[in-house]
Structure formats: C-alpha cells, structure tokens
Amino acid sequence: MMKHYVSYVITLIGASLWGVTGLFVDGLYNHGFSAWEIVAIRLSVAAVILLVVLGIAKPSLLKIEKRHILHFVGLGVLGIVFFNWCYFTVMKQASLSIAVVLLYTMPIFVTVLSRIFFREQITPRKITSVAMTLVGCALAIQLLPIGNMSLSASSIGLGLCSAFFCGLYSLIGKEVGKYYHYLTVTFYALMMGCVFIFPTSGLWQKIEAFQSLDVWIHISGIALLSTLGAYILYTYGLTYIESSKAAILGAMEPIVAIILGVLVFQDNLTLLQGLGIGLVIGAAFITVIRPKRKVYRKT
C-alpha cells in the first residue's frame, strides 16, 4: 500500500515538471523556433542524454525485443510527438492556461480506453472526476455559459487531440511497462519520437540560433526538467498504479502551468474560468483519496 502512495506522489511530481514546459517553449518561440522544431529539440536532446547515461551506467536496460518495437513507435510518435505538437500549437494560438485545461480532458479518454483494453473498473469516483473534468474544461474554455466562447474551432480541436495523444502514452506505457524497466520505456519512447521527427525538423538550417546562450538555457530546461524528469517519474508511476488514475493525477500539471500563465505570461482568467480550473484540479484528488473503511466490532 505504501508503495502505491509513493507512486502517487512521484506521478504528481512528474506531472508538475510538465507544468513548467510552457516557460521554456515560450522562450524558444521568441527565438524563432516553430512548434515542430521545439518538439524535435526536446526529444533529440533528451534522448541523447538518456542514451549516454544508460550506456555508461547500465547498458542492459537498452535491450528490447522486436515484438515490442511497434509499442515504442506508438509511444514515441503518437504519445509524445503528436501530443507535443498539438499542445504547443494551442499554446501559441490561445494561451498556456487554455492549452493545459484542454489537455486535461485526457482522463476521459484514458478512463474509457482503460476499461476496454485493461478491464480497469469504472468506479463512481472515476465517473465523478470525469464529470468534474468535463464541466471544468467547458467553463475554462468558455464553452459554458453557452455563447461566450471566443476560442477558434481549430484550437479546441487541437487541444482535444493533444489530450487523446497524451492519453495514449498512459495506455501504451502501462502495457509495455509490464516487460521493461521504466527507464527503458522512457528512453525508447523518446528515441522513437526523435527518429520520426528529426529528419523533418530542418533544425540544421538554424545554426545561428543555437549560438545563443539563452537558447541553450531553455533547451536545457525543456530537456532535463519537463522531458527527462517528467517522463521518467510519470512512467515510473504507471508501473504501480492504474493508467486511468495516473492520467487523472496528471492534472497537477495545470496547477503549475496556470500559475505560470497568470504570473509570467499575464494570461487573463475570469471567475468562471477559475472555477473550471478548480474543478479540473479537484477531479485529480477524488480518484486518489480513498475513504476510510468503517470497522465493525463484534459485541
């Protein structure tokens, strides 16, 4: 039981590290990088660092079976590349806060798919948390009250796609995590994403930008903190807790990201949007916190 609670805490920390992603992404946007290029930088640098560390410290963790290659391709290409591209694009089109709240419709996708593929139970607590997430997101993107929404259809669509693809990471990561160490899963997810995106990134055309110290500060942050740190801790959590619970726990990210959005990027939030964000965050804890069982004593 204690290991499960430690896993909850580790998953929350990993999700919190995802929350600082926007800070580094915005800095790279200011240096002229596109969303696709930023994803390529993020994955390439993180994958190379982890390859060097594992290659020196524990090469045995780099061994995988051929039958799991497609799992890692799905994990890296769908769960990381497409998720990041959709997420970063919404961040640029709308705001960091809105991008994060749209992303956290993810538990809905994960809860349903986890029931289909892993036979995870859909409990009243999960239903309540999913309902809170739906209403919270609707308030946050101003879909409620009806008629007040100012977001474009493309931003909403890409935001929901980011949630779906991010959810796939939890699902595929849970499955492949049965066979491999969490560092192995993290490395091959990053490497497959890197192999897919780097040839199309055109980063070699921006050599001058990489001569800036400020660029490397942001690259270091996004690679070490919000990529390696976040994915390693989150993937570790998937080893011990249900994928649907991990997805809901990931709502710790909005706490960090929205605080950054308001304090650093001056995002404006209405009272109803704040209520929506509170509902999304609250949904994370309903699933995790277990009520104390009543003990009946014989008389």
N, C-alpha and C positions, 0 to 999 in steps of 0.2 A: 504493500500500500504506500509506504514512504517513497519508494522509487517512482510511483506514479505521480505523487505530488511534486517531487523533484523534477520530473519530466514536464509537468505543467509549468513550473517556474522557468525552466530552461527554454521551453517553447515561447513563453511570454517575452523573455529577454531577446530571443531571436527575432520575434515579430517587432519588438521595439527598435532593433537595429535597422530593420526595413524602413521604419518610420523616418529615419534621417536621410533616406535616399534622395528626397526632393532637394535637400540643401546642396548636395553635390551635383545633381542633374542641372539645377538652375545655373550653377557656376559654369558648367560645361556648355550650356546653351549660350551663355554670354560670350563664350569664346568661339561661337560659330558652328558648334557641332550639332548635327541633327539627332533625332531620337534613335534612328537606326545605328548611327555611328557610336552613340553613347552606349547602347546595348552591346555592340561589338567590343568596345573598350572594356566595359565592365566584365564581360565573360572572358575575354582573352587574358587580361592581366590576372584575374582571379584564378583561372585555370592553370596558368604557367606557375604562379606562386605555389599552388597546392601540389602541382606535379613535382616541383623541386623538393618541397618539404617531404612528401610521401616517398619520393625516390631515394632520398637520403635516410630518412628515419625508419620507414617500413615499406620496402618495395613490394612485399607480399600483398599489400592492400590494393595494388594496381592490377591484380589478376581478376578477370571476369570470364564467364562462359559465353560462347557465341549465341546461345539461345536467349540471352538477356540483352543483346545489343539493341534490339528494337525498343525494349523498355527504356533504355537510356537515351535513345534518339527521341522518343516521345517526351521523356522527362526534360531533356535539354532544349529541343526545338519548340515544342508546344508549351511546356510548363515554365520555361524561362524566356526564350527569345520572343515568341509572340505575345506572351504576357507582358514583358517589359516594354515592348514597342507600343502596345495599346495603352498601357499605363502612362508612359512618358508623353505620348501624343495627347491624351486627355489633359494631362498636367499642363501642357503648353496651350491647348485650346481653351481650357476653362480655368481651373485653379488647382493647386495642390490639394486643398481640402476636399473639393468635389471629386477629384480623381480617386482619392483614398476612400471616400464614402461609397462611391460606385463600386470600387473594388471589393468592398465588404458585403456585397450580395453573394460573395463566394460561398459562404456556409450553406446557402440554399442549394446550389449545385452539388456541393460535396455531400450534404446530408442525403439527398435523393440518390445520387450515384453510389454512395457507400452502401445504401440499402440494397441496391440492385446487384452490385459486384461483390461486396464483402458480407452481406447479410447483417450489417450493423443495425441495431434496433433504432426505430424512430420513436423516441420516448416523448411524453408530454413536455418535458423540459426542452427537448430539442425543437419541438413544434413551437413552443412559446418563444424561444430565442430566434427562430427563423422568422416568425411573425413580427417580432420586435425589429429585426433587421430590415424586413420589407418596409414597414411603416417608417422606420428611422431614415432609410435611404430616400424614400419618397418625399419626406419632409426636407431632408438635406439638399436634394437637387431641385426643390420647389415644385415637385410634381403635385404635392398637396400643400395648400389648398389648390384645387383644380383651377387652372387658368393663370397661375402665377409663374409657371416655369419659363425660364429665359435661356436654358441650355439648348444647343443645337441637337438635332437627332443623331448626328454623327458622333458627338461627344458622348451621348448616352449609350449609343450602340457600342462604341469602342470601350467604354467603361465596363459594360456588361461582358464584353468579350475578354477584357483583362481579368475579370472575376472568374470566368469559366476556365481560361487557360491556367490561371493561378491555382484553381481548384484541382486541375489535372495533376499538378505537381504533388499535391497531398495524396491523391489516389494512386498514381503510379509509384510514387516514392514509398508509400505504405506497402505495396505489393513487392517491389524489388528489394525493399529493406528486410524482407524475410530471409534473404540469401546472402546479403553483404553487410559489411561494416558501414556505418553511416558516413564515414569519410570517403569510402569507395563510391558510395551512391552520389555524394556531393560532387566529387571530382569528375566522374563520368557524365553527370548531368551538365556541368559547366563545360566540359571538353566537347561534348556533342553539340551543344549550343554554339560554341566557339567555331567548330569546324563548319557548321552550317552558315553562320552569319559573316565571318571574317572575309571570305573571298568576295562578298558583295558589298562590303562596307566602304571601300575606297579610302581607308584611313591613310594609306601611303601618300595620298595627294595633299595631306595636311601636315607635312613635316614641320613647317614653321610653327604651327600651333603647339606642337609638342616641345618646343624650346622654351616655353613659358613655365616658370616655377609654379605659378598659380594653377595652371592646368594639371600639373602632377600632384599638387596638393588635393585637388578634387578627385583625381583618378585614384589616389591612394585611399581616400575616404570611401569612395564607392566600391572599390575592390576589396579592401580589408574589412571595413565595418559592415556596410549594408549588403555585401555579397558573401564573402567567405564567412564572416561571423554569423550573419543572419541565416544563411542556408545550412551551415554546419549544425547550429543549435536547433533549428526547426526540424531538420532531417533526423537529428538525434531524438527529438520529441516524438516523431512519428513511429519510432521503434517501439515505444511503450504505451502510447495512447491511441485511441481511435482517430481515424483521419478526419471524421466529422467534428470531433471535439477539438482537434488541432486547428482546423480551419476556423472554428468559432473563436478559439483562443487568439488567433491571429489578429483579432480586432483590437489588440493592444497597439497595433501599428497606428490606427487613426489618432490615438491619444497623443502620440509623439508627433506625428505628421501634421495634425491640425494645429497643435501648439506652435510648431514651426511656421505653418502657413499664416497664422494670425500675427505672431510676433516678428517674424523675419520678412515675410513677403506681403504683409499688410492685407491679407485676404479679409473680406468683409463677410461676417456671418450675422443673419437675422436671428431673432429669438426662436422662431420655429425651426430654423436650421440647427441651432444649438440643441434644441430638444431632440431633433432627429439624430444628431451625432451621439447624444446621451443614450438614446435607445439602442443604437448600434453597439456602443461600448458595453452597455448593461447586458446585452444578449450574450456576450462572451462569458460572463460570470455565472449566469443562470445554469448553464450546462455543466460547468465545472464544480461549483459548490454543491456538495451533497448534504441533504438534510440529515440530522442525527436520527438514527433509528431509536424508536422507543423500546425500552427493555421492560418486559413484564415479569414481575417476580411472583412466584407461586406463594400463595398464602396458606 
